[in-house]
Structure formats: structure tokens, C-alpha cells
Amino acid sequence: MSPDLAMVRDSKKFMWDGQLYPTKEDASRAEESYRKDNFEVQCVEEGQQFLVYTRRVAKEVATAS
């Protein structure tokens, strides 16, 4: 299985967290952890495993001086 590293939903890019979760409950725990860290999260079922995709908007853009 070779999941997509990124996906776009609602014009937003999400990145796969690199883990394959065997159950929805395992994926839900990971989702909750990411949400506590201010990530937006999407869970996708692929085959008999679950993938978690995340994104976070930068609060501040660094500029080079």
C-alpha cells in the first residue's frame, strides 16, 4: 500500500502523517491529538486501514532581512 502523501479537500492541502492505523478508533485518537495541537484533520479509510491527513495554517510568515 502506497498512500498519497498529500490530498486536497475544500481547496485545502492536507499532508499524510505517515502512519497506517488498523482501526478507526486508533485513527480517532491520533486525530484528537492533532486537534489539540491546532491542526485541521481529515481521516480517510483506504482498504482496511485508516489514514490521517493534517494541515495547520502558519500564524506568522517569516521574512528574510
PDB file of N, CA, C and O in Angstrom:
ATOM      1  N   MET A   1       0.843  -1.183   0.000  1.00  0.00           N
ATOM      2  CA  MET A   1       0.000   0.000   0.000  1.00  0.00           C
ATOM      3  C   MET A   1       0.882   1.238   0.000  1.00  0.00           C
ATOM      4  O   MET A   1       1.800   1.367   0.810  1.00  0.00           O
ATOM      5  N   SER A   2       0.591   2.132  -0.910  1.00  0.00           N
ATOM      6  CA  SER A   2       1.364   3.361  -1.020  1.00  0.00           C
ATOM      7  C   SER A   2       0.404   4.552  -1.038  1.00  0.00           C
ATOM      8  O   SER A   2      -0.006   4.996  -2.111  1.00  0.00           O
ATOM      9  N   PRO A   3       0.041   5.074   0.141  1.00  0.00           N
ATOM     10  CA  PRO A   3      -0.908   6.189   0.219  1.00  0.00           C
ATOM     11  C   PRO A   3      -0.349   7.468  -0.393  1.00  0.00           C
ATOM     12  O   PRO A   3       0.865   7.658  -0.471  1.00  0.00           O
ATOM     13  N   ASP A   4      -1.246   8.331  -0.821  1.00  0.00           N
ATOM     14  CA  ASP A   4      -0.842   9.655  -1.298  1.00  0.00           C
ATOM     15  C   ASP A   4      -0.266  10.442  -0.121  1.00  0.00           C
ATOM     16  O   ASP A   4      -0.819  10.421   0.978  1.00  0.00           O
ATOM     17  N   LEU A   5       0.831  11.125  -0.357  1.00  0.00           N
ATOM     18  CA  LEU A   5       1.449  11.923   0.705  1.00  0.00           C
ATOM     19  C   LEU A   5       0.648  13.178   1.009  1.00  0.00           C
ATOM     20  O   LEU A   5       0.722  13.719   2.112  1.00  0.00           O
ATOM     21  N   ALA A   6      -0.119  13.639   0.025  1.00  0.00           N
ATOM     22  CA  ALA A   6      -0.924  14.842   0.209  1.00  0.00           C
ATOM     23  C   ALA A   6      -2.273  14.650  -0.468  1.00  0.00           C
ATOM     24  O   ALA A   6      -2.410  13.858  -1.400  1.00  0.00           O
ATOM     25  N   MET A   7      -3.274  15.394   0.022  1.00  0.00           N
ATOM     26  CA  MET A   7      -4.578  15.404  -0.621  1.00  0.00           C
ATOM     27  C   MET A   7      -5.159  16.799  -0.482  1.00  0.00           C
ATOM     28  O   MET A   7      -4.789  17.550   0.421  1.00  0.00           O
ATOM     29  N   VAL A   8      -6.065  17.138  -1.378  1.00  0.00           N
ATOM     30  CA  VAL A   8      -6.715  18.441  -1.340  1.00  0.00           C
ATOM     31  C   VAL A   8      -8.204  18.221  -1.112  1.00  0.00           C
ATOM     32  O   VAL A   8      -8.849  17.457  -1.831  1.00  0.00           O
ATOM     33  N   ARG A   9      -8.741  18.898  -0.102  1.00  0.00           N
ATOM     34  CA  ARG A   9     -10.173  18.872   0.194  1.00  0.00           C
ATOM     35  C   ARG A   9     -10.609  20.287   0.474  1.00  0.00           C
ATOM     36  O   ARG A   9      -9.964  21.007   1.236  1.00  0.00           O
ATOM     37  N   ASP A  10     -11.709  20.689  -0.143  1.00  0.00           N
ATOM     38  CA  ASP A  10     -12.227  22.052   0.051  1.00  0.00           C
ATOM     39  C   ASP A  10     -11.155  23.100  -0.219  1.00  0.00           C
ATOM     40  O   ASP A  10     -11.052  24.093   0.500  1.00  0.00           O
ATOM     41  N   SER A  11     -10.362  22.872  -1.255  1.00  0.00           N
ATOM     42  CA  SER A  11      -9.280  23.774  -1.666  1.00  0.00           C
ATOM     43  C   SER A  11      -8.194  23.929  -0.602  1.00  0.00           C
ATOM     44  O   SER A  11      -7.470  24.925  -0.605  1.00  0.00           O
ATOM     45  N   LYS A  12      -8.072  22.967   0.299  1.00  0.00           N
ATOM     46  CA  LYS A  12      -7.043  22.990   1.333  1.00  0.00           C
ATOM     47  C   LYS A  12      -6.163  21.758   1.173  1.00  0.00           C
ATOM     48  O   LYS A  12      -6.664  20.657   0.942  1.00  0.00           O
ATOM     49  N   LYS A  13      -4.859  21.941   1.295  1.00  0.00           N
ATOM     50  CA  LYS A  13      -3.907  20.839   1.167  1.00  0.00           C
ATOM     51  C   LYS A  13      -3.633  20.222   2.536  1.00  0.00           C
ATOM     52  O   LYS A  13      -3.290  20.923   3.488  1.00  0.00           O
ATOM     53  N   PHE A  14      -3.789  18.904   2.618  1.00  0.00           N
ATOM     54  CA  PHE A  14      -3.520  18.146   3.825  1.00  0.00           C
ATOM     55  C   PHE A  14      -2.375  17.181   3.548  1.00  0.00           C
ATOM     56  O   PHE A  14      -2.265  16.638   2.449  1.00  0.00           O
ATOM     57  N   MET A  15      -1.528  16.969   4.545  1.00  0.00           N
ATOM     58  CA  MET A  15      -0.392  16.056   4.422  1.00  0.00           C
ATOM     59  C   MET A  15      -0.629  14.825   5.289  1.00  0.00           C
ATOM     60  O   MET A  15      -1.091  14.929   6.425  1.00  0.00           O
ATOM     61  N   TRP A  16      -0.299  13.643   4.728  1.00  0.00           N
ATOM     62  CA  TRP A  16      -0.434  12.384   5.462  1.00  0.00           C
ATOM     63  C   TRP A  16       0.568  12.359   6.609  1.00  0.00           C
ATOM     64  O   TRP A  16       1.709  12.792   6.448  1.00  0.00           O
ATOM     65  N   ASP A  17       0.151  11.858   7.756  1.00  0.00           N
ATOM     66  CA  ASP A  17       1.059  11.831   8.911  1.00  0.00           C
ATOM     67  C   ASP A  17       2.036  10.652   8.880  1.00  0.00           C
ATOM     68  O   ASP A  17       2.878  10.529   9.771  1.00  0.00           O
ATOM     69  N   GLY A  18       1.937   9.793   7.877  1.00  0.00           N
ATOM     70  CA  GLY A  18       2.904   8.713   7.704  1.00  0.00           C
ATOM     71  C   GLY A  18       2.578   7.429   8.435  1.00  0.00           C
ATOM     72  O   GLY A  18       3.338   6.463   8.360  1.00  0.00           O
ATOM     73  N   GLN A  19       1.457   7.403   9.141  1.00  0.00           N
ATOM     74  CA  GLN A  19       1.078   6.216   9.918  1.00  0.00           C
ATOM     75  C   GLN A  19      -0.114   5.507   9.270  1.00  0.00           C
ATOM     76  O   GLN A  19      -1.008   6.153   8.723  1.00  0.00           O
ATOM     77  N   LEU A  20      -0.119   4.185   9.336  1.00  0.00           N
ATOM     78  CA  LEU A  20      -1.270   3.387   8.915  1.00  0.00           C
ATOM     79  C   LEU A  20      -1.956   2.902  10.189  1.00  0.00           C
ATOM     80  O   LEU A  20      -1.349   2.195  10.993  1.00  0.00           O
ATOM     81  N   TYR A  21      -3.209   3.276  10.372  1.00  0.00           N
ATOM     82  CA  TYR A  21      -3.941   2.912  11.575  1.00  0.00           C
ATOM     83  C   TYR A  21      -4.859   1.725  11.271  1.00  0.00           C
ATOM     84  O   TYR A  21      -5.652   1.789  10.332  1.00  0.00           O
ATOM     85  N   PRO A  22      -4.763   0.646  12.050  1.00  0.00           N
ATOM     86  CA  PRO A  22      -5.548  -0.561  11.760  1.00  0.00           C
ATOM     87  C   PRO A  22      -7.035  -0.415  12.066  1.00  0.00           C
ATOM     88  O   PRO A  22      -7.856  -1.131  11.493  1.00  0.00           O
ATOM     89  N   THR A  23      -7.393   0.517  12.975  1.00  0.00           N
ATOM     90  CA  THR A  23      -8.801   0.692  13.329  1.00  0.00           C
ATOM     91  C   THR A  23      -9.178   2.165  13.313  1.00  0.00           C
ATOM     92  O   THR A  23      -8.323   3.045  13.410  1.00  0.00           O
ATOM     93  N   LYS A  24     -10.472   2.412  13.189  1.00  0.00           N
ATOM     94  CA  LYS A  24     -10.979   3.786  13.226  1.00  0.00           C
ATOM     95  C   LYS A  24     -10.700   4.412  14.590  1.00  0.00           C
ATOM     96  O   LYS A  24     -10.431   5.610  14.684  1.00  0.00           O
ATOM     97  N   GLU A  25     -10.763   3.607  15.635  1.00  0.00           N
ATOM     98  CA  GLU A  25     -10.505   4.120  16.985  1.00  0.00           C
ATOM     99  C   GLU A  25      -9.070   4.618  17.127  1.00  0.00           C
ATOM    100  O   GLU A  25      -8.832   5.663  17.732  1.00  0.00           O
ATOM    101  N   ASP A  26      -8.110   3.870  16.569  1.00  0.00           N
ATOM    102  CA  ASP A  26      -6.706   4.301  16.606  1.00  0.00           C
ATOM    103  C   ASP A  26      -6.544   5.621  15.851  1.00  0.00           C
ATOM    104  O   ASP A  26      -5.862   6.532  16.322  1.00  0.00           O
ATOM    105  N   ALA A  27      -7.172   5.718  14.686  1.00  0.00           N
ATOM    106  CA  ALA A  27      -7.090   6.943  13.892  1.00  0.00           C
ATOM    107  C   ALA A  27      -7.750   8.107  14.631  1.00  0.00           C
ATOM    108  O   ALA A  27      -7.251   9.231  14.588  1.00  0.00           O
ATOM    109  N   SER A  28      -8.853   7.845  15.298  1.00  0.00           N
ATOM    110  CA  SER A  28      -9.556   8.894  16.050  1.00  0.00           C
ATOM    111  C   SER A  28      -8.707   9.440  17.183  1.00  0.00           C
ATOM    112  O   SER A  28      -8.731  10.641  17.451  1.00  0.00           O
ATOM    113  N   ARG A  29      -7.957   8.574  17.851  1.00  0.00           N
ATOM    114  CA  ARG A  29      -7.055   9.042  18.911  1.00  0.00           C
ATOM    115  C   ARG A  29      -5.979   9.963  18.337  1.00  0.00           C
ATOM    116  O   ARG A  29      -5.652  10.992  18.928  1.00  0.00           O
ATOM    117  N   ALA A  30      -5.434   9.586  17.183  1.00  0.00           N
ATOM    118  CA  ALA A  30      -4.423  10.431  16.540  1.00  0.00           C
ATOM    119  C   ALA A  30      -5.041  11.761  16.120  1.00  0.00           C
ATOM    120  O   ALA A  30      -4.433  12.816  16.302  1.00  0.00           O
ATOM    121  N   GLU A  31      -6.250  11.713  15.559  1.00  0.00           N
ATOM    122  CA  GLU A  31      -6.936  12.941  15.151  1.00  0.00           C
ATOM    123  C   GLU A  31      -7.092  13.888  16.339  1.00  0.00           C
ATOM    124  O   GLU A  31      -6.800  15.079  16.228  1.00  0.00           O
ATOM    125  N   GLU A  32      -7.550  13.364  17.468  1.00  0.00           N
ATOM    126  CA  GLU A  32      -7.761  14.187  18.645  1.00  0.00           C
ATOM    127  C   GLU A  32      -6.455  14.829  19.111  1.00  0.00           C
ATOM    128  O   GLU A  32      -6.435  15.996  19.502  1.00  0.00           O
ATOM    129  N   SER A  33      -5.379  14.070  19.067  1.00  0.00           N
ATOM    130  CA  SER A  33      -4.075  14.605  19.463  1.00  0.00           C
ATOM    131  C   SER A  33      -3.664  15.766  18.555  1.00  0.00           C
ATOM    132  O   SER A  33      -3.185  16.793  19.035  1.00  0.00           O
ATOM    133  N   TYR A  34      -3.852  15.603  17.253  1.00  0.00           N
ATOM    134  CA  TYR A  34      -3.518  16.682  16.313  1.00  0.00           C
ATOM    135  C   TYR A  34      -4.413  17.899  16.528  1.00  0.00           C
ATOM    136  O   TYR A  34      -3.938  19.033  16.469  1.00  0.00           O
ATOM    137  N   ARG A  35      -5.698  17.674  16.777  1.00  0.00           N
ATOM    138  CA  ARG A  35      -6.617  18.802  17.002  1.00  0.00           C
ATOM    139  C   ARG A  35      -6.199  19.616  18.233  1.00  0.00           C
ATOM    140  O   ARG A  35      -6.310  20.842  18.239  1.00  0.00           O
ATOM    141  N   LYS A  36      -5.720  18.930  19.268  1.00  0.00           N
ATOM    142  CA  LYS A  36      -5.255  19.635  20.471  1.00  0.00           C
ATOM    143  C   LYS A  36      -4.064  20.526  20.160  1.00  0.00           C
ATOM    144  O   LYS A  36      -3.820  21.511  20.857  1.00  0.00           O
ATOM    145  N   ASP A  37      -3.316  20.177  19.104  1.00  0.00           N
ATOM    146  CA  ASP A  37      -2.168  20.985  18.678  1.00  0.00           C
ATOM    147  C   ASP A  37      -2.544  21.963  17.558  1.00  0.00           C
ATOM    148  O   ASP A  37      -1.674  22.461  16.843  1.00  0.00           O
ATOM    149  N   ASN A  38      -3.844  22.231  17.412  1.00  0.00           N
ATOM    150  CA  ASN A  38      -4.372  23.221  16.456  1.00  0.00           C
ATOM    151  C   ASN A  38      -4.202  22.839  14.990  1.00  0.00           C
ATOM    152  O   ASN A  38      -4.038  23.714  14.139  1.00  0.00           O
ATOM    153  N   PHE A  39      -4.240  21.557  14.689  1.00  0.00           N
ATOM    154  CA  PHE A  39      -4.237  21.096  13.306  1.00  0.00           C
ATOM    155  C   PHE A  39      -5.668  20.888  12.831  1.00  0.00           C
ATOM    156  O   PHE A  39      -6.547  20.551  13.623  1.00  0.00           O
ATOM    157  N   GLU A  40      -5.901  21.090  11.533  1.00  0.00           N
ATOM    158  CA  GLU A  40      -7.128  20.625  10.904  1.00  0.00           C
ATOM    159  C   GLU A  40      -6.840  19.190  10.486  1.00  0.00           C
ATOM    160  O   GLU A  40      -5.727  18.886  10.057  1.00  0.00           O
ATOM    161  N   VAL A  41      -7.822  18.303  10.603  1.00  0.00           N
ATOM    162  CA  VAL A  41      -7.589  16.877  10.399  1.00  0.00           C
ATOM    163  C   VAL A  41      -8.653  16.266   9.496  1.00  0.00           C
ATOM    164  O   VAL A  41      -9.831  16.613   9.576  1.00  0.00           O
ATOM    165  N   GLN A  42      -8.216  15.350   8.633  1.00  0.00           N
ATOM    166  CA  GLN A  42      -9.111  14.548   7.798  1.00  0.00           C
ATOM    167  C   GLN A  42      -8.700  13.093   7.963  1.00  0.00           C
ATOM    168  O   GLN A  42      -7.511  12.774   7.942  1.00  0.00           O
ATOM    169  N   CYS A  43      -9.680  12.208   8.127  1.00  0.00           N
ATOM    170  CA  CYS A  43      -9.413  10.776   8.227  1.00  0.00           C
ATOM    171  C   CYS A  43      -9.979  10.106   6.980  1.00  0.00           C
ATOM    172  O   CYS A  43     -11.100  10.396   6.562  1.00  0.00           O
ATOM    173  N   VAL A  44      -9.190   9.204   6.391  1.00  0.00           N
ATOM    174  CA  VAL A  44      -9.585   8.525   5.160  1.00  0.00           C
ATOM    175  C   VAL A  44      -9.425   7.023   5.359  1.00  0.00           C
ATOM    176  O   VAL A  44      -8.396   6.558   5.850  1.00  0.00           O
ATOM    177  N   GLU A  45     -10.453   6.269   4.974  1.00  0.00           N
ATOM    178  CA  GLU A  45     -10.346   4.815   5.014  1.00  0.00           C
ATOM    179  C   GLU A  45      -9.837   4.346   3.663  1.00  0.00           C
ATOM    180  O   GLU A  45     -10.400   4.692   2.625  1.00  0.00           O
ATOM    181  N   GLU A  46      -8.771   3.558   3.678  1.00  0.00           N
ATOM    182  CA  GLU A  46      -8.193   3.017   2.443  1.00  0.00           C
ATOM    183  C   GLU A  46      -7.951   1.535   2.657  1.00  0.00           C
ATOM    184  O   GLU A  46      -7.109   1.134   3.460  1.00  0.00           O
ATOM    185  N   GLY A  47      -8.707   0.729   1.923  1.00  0.00           N
ATOM    186  CA  GLY A  47      -8.632  -0.705   2.150  1.00  0.00           C
ATOM    187  C   GLY A  47      -9.213  -1.002   3.512  1.00  0.00           C
ATOM    188  O   GLY A  47     -10.338  -0.602   3.812  1.00  0.00           O
ATOM    189  N   GLN A  48      -8.469  -1.689   4.327  1.00  0.00           N
ATOM    190  CA  GLN A  48      -8.923  -1.982   5.686  1.00  0.00           C
ATOM    191  C   GLN A  48      -8.117  -1.220   6.719  1.00  0.00           C
ATOM    192  O   GLN A  48      -8.040  -1.622   7.880  1.00  0.00           O
ATOM    193  N   GLN A  49      -7.509  -0.106   6.290  1.00  0.00           N
ATOM    194  CA  GLN A  49      -6.729   0.720   7.199  1.00  0.00           C
ATOM    195  C   GLN A  49      -7.205   2.159   7.105  1.00  0.00           C
ATOM    196  O   GLN A  49      -7.947   2.527   6.194  1.00  0.00           O
ATOM    197  N   PHE A  50      -6.769   2.959   8.051  1.00  0.00           N
ATOM    198  CA  PHE A  50      -7.171   4.355   8.111  1.00  0.00           C
ATOM    199  C   PHE A  50      -5.937   5.243   8.046  1.00  0.00           C
ATOM    200  O   PHE A  50      -4.893   4.933   8.621  1.00  0.00           O
ATOM    201  N   LEU A  51      -6.080   6.353   7.335  1.00  0.00           N
ATOM    202  CA  LEU A  51      -5.005   7.326   7.176  1.00  0.00           C
ATOM    203  C   LEU A  51      -5.461   8.647   7.778  1.00  0.00           C
ATOM    204  O   LEU A  51      -6.631   9.013   7.668  1.00  0.00           O
ATOM    205  N   VAL A  52      -4.546   9.355   8.407  1.00  0.00           N
ATOM    206  CA  VAL A  52      -4.852  10.663   8.977  1.00  0.00           C
ATOM    207  C   VAL A  52      -4.041  11.713   8.215  1.00  0.00           C
ATOM    208  O   VAL A  52      -2.820  11.612   8.092  1.00  0.00           O
ATOM    209  N   TYR A  53      -4.745  12.713   7.712  1.00  0.00           N
ATOM    210  CA  TYR A  53      -4.130  13.827   6.992  1.00  0.00           C
ATOM    211  C   TYR A  53      -4.330  15.090   7.817  1.00  0.00           C
ATOM    212  O   TYR A  53      -5.402  15.311   8.380  1.00  0.00           O
ATOM    213  N   THR A  54      -3.292  15.915   7.886  1.00  0.00           N
ATOM    214  CA  THR A  54      -3.341  17.109   8.729  1.00  0.00           C
ATOM    215  C   THR A  54      -2.898  18.345   7.964  1.00  0.00           C
ATOM    216  O   THR A  54      -2.220  18.264   6.939  1.00  0.00           O
ATOM    217  N   ARG A  55      -3.303  19.487   8.494  1.00  0.00           N
ATOM    218  CA  ARG A  55      -2.805  20.762   7.988  1.00  0.00           C
ATOM    219  C   ARG A  55      -2.895  21.776   9.116  1.00  0.00           C
ATOM    220  O   ARG A  55      -3.748  21.676   9.998  1.00  0.00           O
ATOM    221  N   ARG A  56      -2.007  22.746   9.070  1.00  0.00           N
ATOM    222  CA  ARG A  56      -2.029  23.833  10.052  1.00  0.00           C
ATOM    223  C   ARG A  56      -1.618  25.098   9.332  1.00  0.00           C
ATOM    224  O   ARG A  56      -0.631  25.116   8.597  1.00  0.00           O
ATOM    225  N   VAL A  57      -2.364  26.132   9.543  1.00  0.00           N
ATOM    226  CA  VAL A  57      -2.060  27.421   8.927  1.00  0.00           C
ATOM    227  C   VAL A  57      -1.027  28.141   9.784  1.00  0.00           C
ATOM    228  O   VAL A  57      -1.161  28.226  11.005  1.00  0.00           O
ATOM    229  N   ALA A  58      -0.006  28.651   9.130  1.00  0.00           N
ATOM    230  CA  ALA A  58       1.029  29.405   9.844  1.00  0.00           C
ATOM    231  C   ALA A  58       0.420  30.685  10.414  1.00  0.00           C
ATOM    232  O   ALA A  58      -0.325  31.385   9.729  1.00  0.00           O
ATOM    233  N   LYS A  59       0.743  30.982  11.669  1.00  0.00           N
ATOM    234  CA  LYS A  59       0.231  32.184  12.303  1.00  0.00           C
ATOM    235  C   LYS A  59       0.984  33.423  11.834  1.00  0.00           C
ATOM    236  O   LYS A  59       0.443  34.529  11.805  1.00  0.00           O
ATOM    237  N   GLU A  60       2.230  33.211  11.472  1.00  0.00           N
ATOM    238  CA  GLU A  60       3.078  34.333  11.099  1.00  0.00           C
ATOM    239  C   GLU A  60       4.032  33.879  10.001  1.00  0.00           C
ATOM    240  O   GLU A  60       4.585  32.781  10.066  1.00  0.00           O
ATOM    241  N   VAL A  61       4.216  34.702   9.024  1.00  0.00           N
ATOM    242  CA  VAL A  61       5.134  34.375   7.937  1.00  0.00           C
ATOM    243  C   VAL A  61       6.474  35.025   8.216  1.00  0.00           C
ATOM    244  O   VAL A  61       6.555  36.239   8.408  1.00  0.00           O
ATOM    245  N   ALA A  62       7.524  34.222   8.239  1.00  0.00           N
ATOM    246  CA  ALA A  62       8.866  34.741   8.473  1.00  0.00           C
ATOM    247  C   ALA A  62       9.392  35.374   7.187  1.00  0.00           C
ATOM    248  O   ALA A  62       9.196  34.832   6.099  1.00  0.00           O
ATOM    249  N   THR A  63      10.049  36.501   7.310  1.00  0.00           N
ATOM    250  CA  THR A  63      10.640  37.166   6.150  1.00  0.00           C
ATOM    251  C   THR A  63      12.138  37.308   6.361  1.00  0.00           C
ATOM    252  O   THR A  63      12.605  37.536   7.477  1.00  0.00           O
ATOM    253  N   ALA A  64      12.873  37.171   5.283  1.00  0.00           N
ATOM    254  CA  ALA A  64      14.329  37.329   5.349  1.00  0.00           C
ATOM    255  C   ALA A  64      14.671  38.817   5.340  1.00  0.00           C
ATOM    256  O   ALA A  64      14.070  39.600   4.605  1.00  0.00           O
ATOM    257  N   SER A  65      15.623  39.185   6.146  1.00  0.00           N
ATOM    258  CA  SER A  65      16.030  40.605   6.210  1.00  0.00           C
ATOM    259  C   SER A  65      17.287  40.834   5.426  1.00  0.00           C
ATOM    260  O   SER A  65      17.779  41.961   5.364  1.00  0.00           O
TER     261      SER A  65
END
